[in-house]
Amino acid sequence: MSVVALALVAGVHAMSVTKLKLWSSAACPYAQRARIALEESGVSYDLVIEDLSAKSEGFIAAYAEANPGGRAKVPVLEVDDLVICESLVITEYVAETAWAHNLSPEQRAIARLMVEVSPFSGYFEVLKARYDADDLADAVSAFAAKIGNFEKFLSKHAAGPFLFEDFCFAEAAIAPFVKRSVLCLNHFIDVDIRDVCQFRNCPRTLAFVEACLERPSVLTTSLPDEEYIAGTKALLARFDEAARKAREKAPSSALK
Ligand SMILES: N[C@@H](CCC(=O)N[C@@H](CS)C(=O)NCC(=O)O)C(=O)O
């Protein structure tokens, strides 16, 4: 019997008997998913903040243990001898083994679906369109339409501001993108998601956004706003540079 199963049989908080280590990085939204899940569980864990531009041997080895041959990415979670990667796998594992409440298979299916249909990770595509007024208007309106669809999903399935009575792994997975989308759309293109929710008559999405932003596990695992803005600025600059290089190549290929 595994340590976790043993602990469950004994009625002990499953992960309190194990040693946990999370390989993370300062600003990664995927790693933040795992941290939110761990914070929600209340278990203690070792946190390693990895510099992704100079990955440590320990991190590369841990990732290879979880996914042999893959490019090492955060998050990686070690639970005694178990080593797993991929933020959704980790988030769901932590929720299943360490949170007080467990979801039925049907609830898990709906929660996974919510992660799939969530619009918030699309904010970066909107930012990429910021140089051209028409492209930007199209991108904002596509984003707003997805918020409208999310509202329909919440109206059909959600109990309150969150999907179920308690914050679940789906909110842990979505919240890092809520945080970044609200902040960055506001900062870079002066679009407030909360206004979009109001104009589009999406009260459930507005309540969901506000509840995610106020959640203590989200607050304690977030960086100061300026750091997300600086990081996004650097990422956008890298995309601009790649796009410029692609444009430079385009005329010669068009002549062929
Ligand atoms: N699908 C992965 C994505 C994780 C990911 O992209 N992590 C980035 C940081 S935000 C990373 O570690 N990048 C390092 C690299 O690509 O070398 C997950 O959900 O965990």
The ligand as a Gaussian input file, in Angstrom:
#p B3LYP/6-31G(d) Opt

LIG

0 1
 N        2.830000      22.398000     -20.038000
 C        3.724000      22.779000     -18.961000
 C        4.297000      24.151000     -19.285000
 C        5.315000      24.595000     -18.241000
 C        6.196000      25.730000     -18.774000
 O        6.064000      26.157000     -19.944000
 N        7.104000      26.225000     -17.929000
 C        8.052000      27.192000     -18.413000
 C        8.110000      28.411000     -17.484000
 S        6.554000      29.335000     -17.477000
 C        9.443000      26.595000     -18.371000
 O        9.804000      25.912000     -17.441000
 N       10.248000      26.892000     -19.385000
 C       11.618000      26.454000     -19.432000
 C       12.027000      26.066000     -20.800000
 O       11.176000      25.987000     -21.715000
 O       13.216000      25.835000     -20.988000
 C        2.956000      22.761000     -17.634000
 O        1.746000      22.991000     -17.668000
 O        3.577000      22.517000     -16.600000

